[in-house]
Amino acid sequence: SPVADEAETLQYEYIVVGSGAGGGPLACRLAMAGHTTLLIESGNDQAGNINISVPAYQGVVTNDPKIRWDMFVNHYQNQSRAMLDPKFTWEVSPFVYHVGPNPPPGATPLGILYPRAGTLGGCVTHNALIWITPHASDWNNIATITGDSTWEATNMDQYLDKVYEWLPVKPVSPAILLNDLKLVQHIAGAAEVMGEGPPLIGTAAALAVTLTVDPNSRINPNRDSTEGLFQVPLTMKLGTRTSVRDFIDNTVASGYPLTVRQNCHVTKINFDTSTPPIATGVSFLDGNSLFRASPLSGGTGTPGSATVTKEVIISAGTYNTPQLLKLSGIGPAAELESFGIPVINNLPGIGTNMQDRYEIPVNVVHGSDFSILNGCTFDGKPHDTCLTTWENNPHVFDARGTYESDGIAAAMIQRSNYAANTDADLFIFGGPVDFTGYFPDWNDAIVSDHKHFTWGTLKAHTRNTAGTVQLRSANALDPAVINFNYFDTGTTAGGADQLDLDAMVQGLNQSRAAYKAYNDYAILGGDSFVETEPGPSVQSTADIENYIKERAWGHHASCSCPIGADDNPNAVLDSQFRVRGVQNLRVVDASVFPAIPGVFIQSPIMMVSEKAADVILNG
Ligand SMILES: Cc1cc2nc3c(=O)[nH]c(=O)nc-3n(C[C@H](O)[C@H](O)[C@H](O)COP(=O)(O)OP(=O)(O)OC[C@H]3O[C@@H](n4cnc5c(N)ncnc54)[C@H](O)[C@@H]3O)c2cc1C
């Protein structure tokens, strides 16, 4: 990259801030169309880092100091209530944490860890690789709200085709999963409660067929409402994570006019003084790991700036995009003024409407190990024989073994009795891990032994729109203050909180039913287990509800700069991603959705990224 004292001469047609699911593909498309494009990324490219490549290291990679941003969020603003969650975390000294009650004297309460990635490719470089495409209703809803028919699902389908031009998707081979008969027994139990009970004789063969059933099927007209047991498609190629960062690297290597400026944190969008104001470029700080959520932070960086002849596009993610807009003078006037930030445009919706899914596990512990995890230490050391197997074998006949899986074996997809429409709204994933959500070193805890199994419910189309992103200070290197305002402290109109809770209870009960059905397949030889989460004492609906309210988490935060109708004062963007009230400025990432889409979020974000490229290039 050019050095800082040349920065004043940096000029491009487009600047894209943030290289994740939203910004990465868009920057590539703009450059592939021949436009000089500057893609600015606070982190750097981790090419060659084994943690980003091995699918089974999806937990490990979230803890890699070169990549991770430790964001802490509030599920509840009332701290006594928040501390009921055993995942509640305290800071003992910088980046040294205490998790749970009884912190050491002087520790500072932080909240709940929300892993984020500051690296090329953004959170897609550290995520769990799961690829589930959105529901048609997600797109049709945006078309209805905005009156822009290009958002209709039938039109959006072309953008999925565009994503598949560069993104390979492949499920874990059933052969790898079916080697472990105890695992097979759990999958058989789930198949039974989903009404697909495999015959007792030939169970493994019957399940092998089930595990080829694609939840993203584009030939099933009823796909969005189809229930059952499914394979889990992953963004990988030849048993290796492949994703947005590969698209970016390939675009640069192909000679398109894409400049990636790494280790560069954008602090402000610059505007001229016309009416309406026109975005002219950005100010930034060059330096490694500057953002203070990075455990490697501490530097102050070298200032610089760049200008555009066409547009600035902000793709810094659900938390950082509203923060950057506010720091630049676009946002709720009172909040900006309280930090001494001159108001360019009073847009009250920025940093509001934030949404997430709710997730909750039912975990059990067996007396003996899952054999699929034999030799897997998840630490990259020489004794990690699963890594050796993954490294030393080509991707033929499933020879790379367990590590070409992300640890999730299968998923029950179900429509709860509380869904707002016909879409299946529960995704209940199962695997041989002890997963209870995110907290420091969660990646070690989930595999600290090889005896646990998790069925985890993920609730799609949640109704809570009460999340906020607010400035902590006027310093761009300070993380924002994030409040989700869960359940009864959030959206309650029409019983919204209770409907989400009811659906979660149903998912939890369905998980327990799958464990019960496990026993019907004892012929496979799996040993017995004891429930560890929520645990045998949590049985009444009231107790289950309390458990969910205390411990639920999410990891698809979105909707904090929503697209909306022209007459909606809280709409931040128009239907073409343009920030209202200013010119030459768009937002393209997880924050653009008015309502949280689909079941997993990376696919709708990448489809939005492809749509934005089309809108920008073709009007
Ligand atoms: C642990 C975990 C697992 C997940 N697993 C899955 C999964 O399996 N499937 C799925 O669909 N979704 C998953 N997700 C969610 C999904 O990966 C993210 O929601 C998605 O990547 C968000 O995309 P984005 O473009 O909005 O933001 P990001 O991917 O976060 O990208 C934003 C980028 O902007 C950069 N940036 C931010 N601020 C600045 C600035 N001021 N200057 C310069 N650069 C900046 C950041 O470094 C980052 O690279 C997971 C999330 C987590 C936390």
The ligand as an SDF file (V2000), in Angstrom:
LIG
                    3D

 53 58  0  0  0  0  0  0  0  0999 V2000
  -18.9040  -17.2970   15.9880 C   0  0  0  0  0  0  0  0  0  0  0  0
  -19.7560  -16.9730   14.8040 C   0  0  0  0  0  0  0  0  0  0  0  0
  -20.1120  -17.9680   13.9080 C   0  0  0  0  0  0  0  0  0  0  0  0
  -20.9210  -17.6780   12.8240 C   0  0  0  0  0  0  0  0  0  0  0  0
  -21.2820  -18.6870   11.9760 N   0  0  0  0  0  0  0  0  0  0  0  0
  -22.0940  -18.4330   10.9270 C   0  0  0  0  0  0  0  0  0  0  0  0
  -22.4740  -19.4620   10.0380 C   0  0  0  0  0  0  0  0  0  0  0  0
  -22.0590  -20.6070   10.1900 O   0  0  0  0  0  0  0  0  0  0  0  0
  -23.2870  -19.1560    8.9980 N   0  0  0  0  0  0  0  0  0  0  0  0
  -23.7680  -17.8860    8.8130 C   0  0  0  0  0  0  0  0  0  0  0  0
  -24.5430  -17.6900    7.8840 O   0  0  0  0  0  0  0  0  0  0  0  0
  -23.4140  -16.8790    9.6320 N   0  0  0  0  0  0  0  0  0  0  0  0
  -22.5750  -17.1170   10.6740 C   0  0  0  0  0  0  0  0  0  0  0  0
  -22.1600  -16.0900   11.4790 N   0  0  0  0  0  0  0  0  0  0  0  0
  -22.5600  -14.7110   11.1460 C   0  0  0  0  0  0  0  0  0  0  0  0
  -21.8760  -14.1220    9.8930 C   0  0  0  0  0  0  0  0  0  0  0  0
  -20.5970  -14.6490    9.6860 O   0  0  0  0  0  0  0  0  0  0  0  0
  -21.8140  -12.5930   10.0200 C   0  0  0  0  0  0  0  0  0  0  0  0
  -23.0560  -12.1150   10.4100 O   0  0  0  0  0  0  0  0  0  0  0  0
  -21.4370  -11.9160    8.7150 C   0  0  0  0  0  0  0  0  0  0  0  0
  -20.1420  -12.3060    8.3290 O   0  0  0  0  0  0  0  0  0  0  0  0
  -21.5080  -10.4170    8.8410 C   0  0  0  0  0  0  0  0  0  0  0  0
  -21.1150   -9.8230    7.6170 O   0  0  0  0  0  0  0  0  0  0  0  0
  -20.8910   -8.2510    7.4950 P   0  0  0  0  0  0  0  0  0  0  0  0
  -20.3460   -7.9920    6.1330 O   0  0  0  0  0  0  0  0  0  0  0  0
  -22.1120   -7.5340    7.8930 O   0  0  0  0  0  0  0  0  0  0  0  0
  -19.8180   -7.8940    8.6170 O   0  0  0  0  0  0  0  0  0  0  0  0
  -18.3710   -8.5040    8.8950 P   0  0  0  0  0  0  0  0  0  0  0  0
  -18.2440   -9.8460    8.3030 O   0  0  0  0  0  0  0  0  0  0  0  0
  -18.1670   -8.3500   10.3680 O   0  0  0  0  0  0  0  0  0  0  0  0
  -17.3640   -7.5520    8.1260 O   0  0  0  0  0  0  0  0  0  0  0  0
  -17.0810   -6.2630    8.5430 C   0  0  0  0  0  0  0  0  0  0  0  0
  -15.6150   -5.9760    8.2380 C   0  0  0  0  0  0  0  0  0  0  0  0
  -15.4030   -4.5920    8.4020 O   0  0  0  0  0  0  0  0  0  0  0  0
  -14.1550   -4.3720    9.0400 C   0  0  0  0  0  0  0  0  0  0  0  0
  -14.2700   -3.0800    9.7130 N   0  0  0  0  0  0  0  0  0  0  0  0
  -15.1310   -2.7290   10.6990 C   0  0  0  0  0  0  0  0  0  0  0  0
  -14.9730   -1.4370   11.0090 N   0  0  0  0  0  0  0  0  0  0  0  0
  -14.0090   -0.9470   10.2060 C   0  0  0  0  0  0  0  0  0  0  0  0
  -13.4220    0.3410   10.0560 C   0  0  0  0  0  0  0  0  0  0  0  0
  -13.8300    1.3860   10.7900 N   0  0  0  0  0  0  0  0  0  0  0  0
  -12.4340    0.4850    9.1430 N   0  0  0  0  0  0  0  0  0  0  0  0
  -12.0330   -0.5700    8.3660 C   0  0  0  0  0  0  0  0  0  0  0  0
  -12.5740   -1.7970    8.4660 N   0  0  0  0  0  0  0  0  0  0  0  0
  -13.5530   -1.9810    9.3720 C   0  0  0  0  0  0  0  0  0  0  0  0
  -14.0130   -5.5520    9.9840 C   0  0  0  0  0  0  0  0  0  0  0  0
  -12.6680   -5.7850   10.2970 O   0  0  0  0  0  0  0  0  0  0  0  0
  -14.6420   -6.6760    9.1740 C   0  0  0  0  0  0  0  0  0  0  0  0
  -13.6710   -7.3470    8.4170 O   0  0  0  0  0  0  0  0  0  0  0  0
  -21.3610  -16.3460   12.5900 C   0  0  0  0  0  0  0  0  0  0  0  0
  -20.9980  -15.3470   13.4920 C   0  0  0  0  0  0  0  0  0  0  0  0
  -20.2110  -15.6490   14.5950 C   0  0  0  0  0  0  0  0  0  0  0  0
  -19.8730  -14.5640   15.5650 C   0  0  0  0  0  0  0  0  0  0  0  0
  1  2  1  0
  2  3  1  0
  2 52  2  0
  3  4  2  0
  4  5  1  0
  4 50  1  0
  5  6  2  0
  6  7  1  0
  6 13  1  0
  7  8  2  0
  7  9  1  0
  9 10  1  0
 10 11  2  0
 10 12  1  0
 12 13  2  0
 13 14  1  0
 14 15  1  0
 14 50  1  0
 15 16  1  0
 16 17  1  0
 16 18  1  0
 18 19  1  0
 18 20  1  0
 20 21  1  0
 20 22  1  0
 22 23  1  0
 23 24  1  0
 24 25  2  0
 24 26  1  0
 24 27  1  0
 27 28  1  0
 28 29  2  0
 28 30  1  0
 28 31  1  0
 31 32  1  0
 32 33  1  0
 33 34  1  0
 33 48  1  0
 34 35  1  0
 35 36  1  0
 35 46  1  0
 36 37  1  0
 36 45  1  0
 37 38  2  0
 38 39  1  0
 39 40  1  0
 39 45  2  0
 40 41  1  0
 40 42  2  0
 42 43  1  0
 43 44  2  0
 44 45  1  0
 46 47  1  0
 46 48  1  0
 48 49  1  0
 50 51  2  0
 51 52  1  0
 52 53  1  0
M  END
$$$$
